[in-house]
Amino acid sequence: QVQLVESGGGSVQAGGSLTLSCVASDSRYTYDVYSMGWFRQAPGKEREGVANIDLSGGITYCVDSVKGRFTISRDNAKNTLYLQMSSLKPEDTAMYYCAARLGAAGYCIRNAYNYWGQGTQVTVSS
């Protein structure tokens, strides 16, 4: 079972930037067999997909509002997933979660992912 640990969240003013990281550890498989995703959940709202990256580096952004502002990437040598966020807006405020699934991309479907981190809080003030 893969374990995921997120970091990099914090409080910023609108227009600021943050980079989230998610480090994976797995005693059975190498990191490159997992498709990865970032999800977020704001208070009182459903958890939604933000972006995901598959085994071959194919990327999907799930939310139109993050396109051009957020960049997802992965470093398989470091077992790490990233989410670079810029031009942050108050509506980006949420708990951000890293998710993983073995094999093919899970895209923006929450139930497609088997493994989840504990989350890292992002708060954007106006």
Sequence and secondary structure as in RCSB ss.txt:
>XXXX:A:sequence
QVQLVESGGGSVQAGGSLTLSCVASDSRYTYDVYSMGWFRQAPGKEREGVANIDLSGGITYCVDSVKGRFTISRD
NAKNTLYLQMSSLKPEDTAMYYCAARLGAAGYCIRNAYNYWGQGTQVTVSS
>XXXX:A:secstr
  EEEEE  EEEETT  EEEEEEEE SSS GGGEEEEEEEE TTS  EEEEEE TT  EEE  GGGTTTEEEEEE
GGGTEEEEEE S  GGG EEEEEEEEESS  TT GGG  EE   EEEEEE 
